[in-house]
Amino acid sequence: MTTCRRCGGSRLRLRIGRRVYNAFHNANAEAARAARAKDGAR
């Protein structure tokens, strides 16, 4: 028997809404980080 690829056998999985929120938050944080780096390079 193999373990779940997503949870690695821990039985803990993020719900779809939390996965969407995390993806949005990470993309937004990365865009802000890139903007700060661009402004700081002047």
Summary of the structure (lengths in Angstrom):
residues: 42
radius of gyration: 16.8
end to end distance: 56.6
largest distance: 56.6
contacts: 65
relative contact order: 0.09
helix: 60%
strand: 0%
